[in-house]
Amino acid sequence: MGIQSMILVSILGVLFLAVGSNGACSQGSCLVHDICAKDSDCEDGLKCLSCSSVGDMNYRCTRFNVTDPVSKVGGLPFNRYSWLTTHNSYAIVGERSYTGTARFTFYNQDDSVTSQLNNGVRGLMLDMYDFENDIWLCHSFGGTCLNITAFMPAINTLKEITAFLAANPSEIITIFIEDYVKSSKGLTKVFTTAGLMKYWFPVSRMPQNGGDWPTVDDMVAKNQRLIVFTSQSSKEASEGIAYQWKYVVENQYGDAGLPNGSCTNRAESKNLTSTSQSLFLENFFPTNPSVPVACTVNSDRLSNILSVCYENAGKRWANFLAVDYYKKSYGGGAFQAVDKLNGQLTCGCSDVTECQANGTFGVCKTSSNNKSNTEGSSTSVTSGQSGTDASAASYVESFIPLTVLLFLLHLMHLAYTL
């Protein structure tokens, strides 16, 4: 065999190994975070998606919905559950302009509010403004909505919520309004027009001093399945809309809330250790949203911050977890993080899927996961890997194919020159 033939055989051998190493799982056997080629490669409940993150362009088996916690442990007070929440739920990539002017602002999500709700999102953050003689959803500055920062009339999104509640009579939705509406009864009018008042959870039933909320069963039975909070304290008296920080503690949002080991209250909120509020909203998103950043934030760091905030909030797990681009991650992402929160809140286990029907709190399906919620230990969102290990694995998996390619190019060059 000549030297050129030997080199060609080597190239074929390396190609075989490279293909084999990237085809380790298929036909429904791939788990969360495994590299895949199509949806059918992944086990049930996963999709083959690319996060488009810097350093990792692979398609991976990825979570795309939340486990319904009430189906695992039912009948608890509302504050004994955790709900996936989308930050700026309306600021959707590709959403058409309703003003006729090209939009120049940030985007935070990549699918409709209806899709968000269908995928298990139960908390929506909406910024509402007076604009064009109506109430609009807008991502603006200084309390004034502009043509270039306006998204749509709020009625559009509120009607999506109405349709979802009508079609899903056992579901509960929470809306957090960043409220810049100054028109008289403006919010009341738009919620009434959208047909949402019949689902309204009244302020009179909200616990005033940090006590338990009504059970989810009671809220469903009374059809009081829409909780609405406003950032304007005066509207609790004038419109019957609950002032958010009277009932909720909330950590710092944006870049200031992202440093490792940091979880402190935002300025408007009471200290996270306050016992006068029975709900805890946990923000984890950057000041300037982007898909690559969301891929990293929702993967490597999200699981760790849950335990940090748990400790800083007086050993209390979050009831709402707010993120940008909620579907983006290397694997389990925000969905698995919320499953962890619900495991800790509802049954004292590391994941809600470990809860046993009618079981004792802290006694889980898998003995290795039997841990009470006082331990505050973190479960990775990347199929058993820590954030650092997952990043390293991702780097290696991306680096190896590049190394193989460079080696093949070298061999081909050598064969050509001989």
C-alpha positions in Angstrom: 0.0 0.0 0.0 1.4 3.4 -1.1 1.8 6.3 1.3 -1.1 8.2 -0.3 -3.4 5.2 0.1 -2.4 4.8 3.8 -3.2 8.5 4.4 -6.6 8.1 2.7 -7.4 5.0 4.9 -6.4 7.1 7.9 -8.8 9.9 6.9 -11.6 7.4 6.5 -10.9 5.9 9.9 -10.9 9.3 11.6 -14.1 10.2 9.9 -15.7 6.9 11.1 -14.6 7.6 14.7 -15.8 11.2 14.5 -19.2 10.2 13.3 -19.4 7.4 15.8 -18.5 9.6 18.7 -21.3 12.0 17.8 -23.9 9.3 17.3 -23.8 7.7 20.7 -27.5 8.1 21.2 -30.5 8.1 18.9 -34.1 6.9 18.4 -35.4 8.1 21.7 -32.4 7.2 23.9 -30.9 10.7 24.2 -31.3 12.4 27.5 -31.3 16.1 28.6 -28.2 17.9 27.3 -27.1 15.0 24.9 -26.2 16.1 21.4 -28.9 15.1 18.9 -29.9 15.5 15.3 -33.7 15.4 15.4 -36.5 15.4 18.0 -37.0 11.7 17.7 -33.5 11.1 19.0 -34.5 12.5 22.4 -36.6 10.8 25.0 -40.2 11.8 25.6 -40.7 15.3 26.8 -37.6 16.7 25.1 -36.9 18.4 21.8 -33.7 18.7 19.8 -32.9 22.4 19.9 -29.9 24.6 19.4 -29.2 27.3 21.9 -27.0 29.3 19.5 -24.6 30.1 22.4 -21.0 31.2 22.0 -18.8 28.1 22.0 -21.7 25.6 21.6 -23.6 25.4 18.3 -24.6 21.8 18.9 -28.3 20.7 18.9 -29.1 19.2 22.2 -32.1 17.4 23.9 -33.8 20.2 25.7 -36.8 20.6 28.1 -39.6 22.7 26.7 -42.3 22.6 29.3 -42.9 22.5 33.1 -44.1 19.5 35.1 -47.6 20.5 36.5 -46.9 20.6 40.2 -50.6 20.3 41.2 -50.8 17.0 39.3 -48.0 15.7 41.6 -49.1 17.2 44.9 -52.5 18.8 44.9 -54.6 20.8 47.3 -51.9 23.0 48.8 -52.0 26.7 49.4 -51.1 28.8 46.4 -47.9 29.9 48.1 -46.7 26.3 48.4 -46.0 26.1 44.7 -43.6 27.7 42.2 -44.5 29.1 38.8 -42.4 29.8 35.7 -42.6 33.5 34.9 -41.5 35.4 31.7 -39.9 38.8 32.0 -41.4 41.3 29.6 -43.7 38.5 28.3 -44.9 40.7 25.5 -41.5 41.8 24.1 -41.4 39.1 21.5 -38.9 38.7 18.7 -40.6 39.1 15.3 -43.8 40.7 16.7 -45.1 43.1 14.0 -45.3 46.8 14.6 -48.7 48.1 15.5 -47.7 51.7 15.0 -46.3 51.5 11.5 -42.9 52.6 12.8 -39.9 50.3 13.0 -39.3 49.2 16.6 -36.0 50.1 18.3 -36.0 48.4 21.7 -35.1 45.2 23.6 -36.7 41.8 23.1 -37.0 39.3 25.9 -39.0 36.3 24.6 -39.3 34.4 21.3 -42.9 33.1 21.1 -46.4 34.3 21.8 -48.0 34.6 25.2 -50.4 31.8 24.2 -47.4 29.5 23.5 -45.8 30.6 26.7 -48.9 29.6 28.6 -49.2 26.3 26.7 -45.6 25.5 27.7 -46.3 25.9 31.4 -45.6 29.6 32.0 -48.0 30.9 34.7 -46.5 34.3 35.6 -46.5 37.2 33.1 -44.6 40.5 33.5 -46.3 43.2 31.5 -45.3 46.9 31.2 -48.5 49.0 30.7 -48.6 52.6 29.5 -51.1 55.2 28.3 -50.5 55.5 24.6 -52.6 56.4 21.5 -55.7 57.0 23.8 -55.5 53.4 24.9 -53.5 51.1 27.2 -50.4 49.6 25.5 -47.6 47.2 26.3 -44.4 49.1 25.8 -40.7 48.8 26.7 -39.7 52.4 27.2 -37.9 54.9 29.4 -39.0 57.6 31.7 -42.6 56.5 31.9 -43.4 57.6 28.3 -44.3 55.1 25.5 -42.9 56.0 22.1 -43.7 54.7 18.6 -40.3 53.0 18.4 -40.7 51.2 21.8 -44.4 50.3 21.6 -45.4 46.7 21.1 -49.2 46.4 21.0 -52.4 47.4 22.7 -52.7 45.5 26.0 -56.1 44.2 25.0 -54.5 41.9 22.5 -52.4 40.0 25.1 -55.1 40.1 27.7 -57.5 38.4 25.3 -54.9 35.6 24.8 -55.0 35.2 28.6 -58.8 35.1 28.6 -58.9 32.5 25.9 -56.4 30.3 27.9 -58.3 30.6 31.2 -61.5 29.7 29.4 -59.9 26.6 27.7 -58.1 25.5 30.9 -60.5 25.7 33.8 -58.1 24.4 36.4 -55.2 26.8 35.6 -54.2 29.9 37.6 -52.3 32.9 36.1 -50.4 35.7 37.8 -49.8 39.1 36.1 -47.1 41.5 37.4 -47.8 45.0 36.0 -45.0 47.6 35.7 -47.6 50.3 35.8 -47.3 53.6 34.0 -51.0 54.1 33.4 -52.3 57.4 34.7 -55.7 57.5 33.0 -58.7 57.2 35.3 -59.6 53.5 35.9 -57.4 52.7 32.8 -56.5 49.2 34.0 -59.9 48.4 35.2 -61.4 49.3 31.8 -58.9 47.2 29.8 -59.2 44.1 32.0 -63.0 44.4 31.8 -63.0 44.8 28.0 -60.8 41.7 27.8 -63.3 39.7 29.8 -61.0 38.9 32.6 -62.9 40.3 35.6 -64.9 37.1 36.0 -61.6 35.3 36.9 -60.3 38.0 39.2 -58.9 37.0 42.6 -60.0 39.7 45.0 -57.6 41.7 47.2 -59.9 40.9 50.2 -58.9 37.3 50.0 -55.1 37.9 49.9 -53.3 37.2 53.2 -52.3 40.5 54.9 -49.5 39.4 57.2 -47.7 36.7 55.5 -50.1 33.9 56.1 -51.0 31.1 53.7 -53.0 31.9 50.5 -56.2 29.9 49.8 -55.6 26.5 48.3 -55.4 26.1 44.5 -58.4 23.8 44.7 -60.4 26.6 46.4 -59.3 29.2 43.9 -60.3 26.9 41.0 -63.6 26.1 42.6 -64.5 29.8 43.0 -63.1 30.5 39.5 -60.8 33.1 41.0 -57.9 32.1 38.8 -56.3 35.5 37.9 -54.0 37.2 40.3 -53.0 40.8 39.3 -50.3 42.9 41.0 -49.5 46.5 40.2 -46.4 48.6 41.0 -48.6 51.6 41.9 -49.7 51.4 45.6 -52.6 53.8 45.1 -54.5 51.5 42.8 -55.2 48.9 45.5 -57.7 51.4 47.0 -58.8 53.1 43.7 -59.1 50.0 41.5 -58.9 47.0 43.7 -55.6 45.9 42.1 -53.1 44.5 44.7 -50.0 46.5 45.4 -47.2 44.0 44.5 -44.8 44.6 47.4 -47.5 44.4 50.0 -47.8 40.7 49.2 -44.5 39.8 47.5 -40.8 40.1 48.3 -38.6 40.4 45.2 -34.9 40.2 44.6 -32.8 42.7 42.5 -33.4 42.4 38.7 -30.9 42.9 35.8 -27.1 42.8 36.0 -27.1 43.9 39.6 -29.0 40.6 40.5 -26.6 38.3 38.6 -23.3 38.2 40.5 -22.5 34.8 42.0 -23.5 34.5 45.6 -25.7 37.6 45.5 -29.4 37.7 46.1 -30.8 40.9 47.7 -34.1 42.7 47.6 -34.9 45.3 45.0 -35.5 48.8 46.3 -39.3 48.7 46.3 -39.4 45.3 48.1 -39.1 44.5 51.7 -36.0 42.5 52.8 -36.2 39.0 51.4 -36.4 37.7 55.0 -39.6 39.6 55.7 -42.3 37.4 57.0 -45.1 39.8 56.2 -45.3 38.7 52.5 -46.0 35.1 51.7 -44.9 35.1 48.1 -41.3 35.4 46.7 -40.5 36.5 43.2 -37.0 35.6 42.0 -35.6 37.5 39.0 -32.7 36.0 37.1 -32.0 37.9 33.8 -29.5 40.5 32.6 -30.1 44.2 32.0 -29.6 43.8 28.2 -31.3 40.6 27.0 -29.9 38.3 24.2 -30.3 34.7 23.2 -26.6 33.8 23.8 -26.6 35.3 27.3 -29.9 33.6 28.1 -28.5 30.3 27.0 -25.7 30.6 29.6 -27.7 32.3 32.3 -30.6 29.8 32.1 -28.2 26.8 32.1 -25.0 27.1 34.1 -26.0 29.6 36.7 -29.8 29.3 37.2 -29.8 26.2 39.4 -27.1 27.6 41.7 -28.9 30.9 42.3 -32.0 29.1 43.6 -30.1 27.9 46.6 -28.3 31.2 47.1 -31.7 33.1 47.2 -33.1 30.3 49.4 -30.5 31.1 52.0 -30.7 34.9 51.6 -34.5 34.8 51.9 -34.5 33.1 55.3 -34.6 29.6 53.9 -37.6 30.2 51.6 -37.9 28.9 48.1 -39.1 31.2 45.3 -42.8 31.1 44.2 -42.1 32.7 40.9 -38.9 32.4 38.8 -38.6 35.1 36.1 -36.3 34.7 33.1 -35.7 36.0 29.6 -36.0 33.6 26.6 -37.5 31.0 28.9 -37.0 28.1 26.4 -33.3 28.7 25.9 -30.8 26.5 27.7 -28.3 23.7 27.2 -30.8 21.2 28.6 -33.2 21.4 31.6 -33.1 25.2 31.9 -35.8 27.2 33.6 -38.2 24.3 33.3 -36.1 22.0 35.4 -35.3 24.8 37.8 -39.0 25.3 38.5 -39.4 21.5 38.9 -36.7 21.7 41.6 -38.5 24.6 43.3 -41.8 22.7 43.3 -40.1 19.6 44.7 -38.7 21.5 47.6 -42.0 23.5 48.2 -44.5 20.7 47.8 -42.9 17.6 49.2 -39.3 18.4 50.4 -37.6 16.5 47.5 -35.0 17.7 45.0 -37.5 17.6 42.1 -41.3 17.5 41.9 -41.1 14.3 39.9 -39.7 12.7 43.1 -42.8 13.5 45.1 -45.0 10.6 46.1 -48.8 10.7 46.0 -50.1 11.2 49.6 -46.5 10.8 50.8 -44.8 12.2 53.9 -43.0 15.5 53.4 -39.3 14.8 52.7 -39.8 11.1 51.7 -39.1 10.9 48.0 -39.3 8.2 45.3 -35.5 8.0 45.0 -33.8 7.4 48.3 -30.7 9.4 47.3 -33.0 12.4 46.9 -34.5 12.2 50.3 -33.6 15.6 51.6 -35.7 18.2 53.4 -36.0 21.8 52.0 -33.8 23.0 54.8 -30.7 21.7 53.2 -30.9 24.1 50.3 -28.7 21.9 48.1 -28.6 22.5 44.3 -29.7 20.2 41.6 -28.1 20.8 38.2 -30.2 21.6 35.2 -27.9 19.8 32.9 -28.5 16.1 33.5 -26.5 15.7 36.7 -23.6 18.0 35.8 -22.7 21.1 37.8 -22.7 24.4 36.0 -18.9 24.3 35.7 -18.8 20.7 34.6 -21.6 21.3 32.0 -19.7 24.2 30.5 -16.5 22.1 30.4 -18.4 19.2 28.8 -19.9 21.6 26.2 -16.5 23.0 25.4 -15.0 19.6 25.0 -17.8 18.3 22.8 -17.5 21.4 20.6 -13.7 21.3 20.6 -13.3 17.7 19.6 -15.0 17.9 16.2 -12.9 21.0 15.4 -9.7 19.1 16.3 -10.7 16.2 14.1 -11.4 18.6 11.2 -8.0 20.3 11.5 -6.3 16.9 11.6 -8.2 15.7 8.4 -7.2 18.9 6.6 -3.6 18.3 7.6 -3.7 14.7 6.3 -5.4 15.8 3.0 -2.7 18.4 2.5 0.0 15.8 3.2 -1.5 13.4 0.7 -1.8 16.1 -2.0 1.9 17.1 -1.6 3.3 13.6 -1.8 
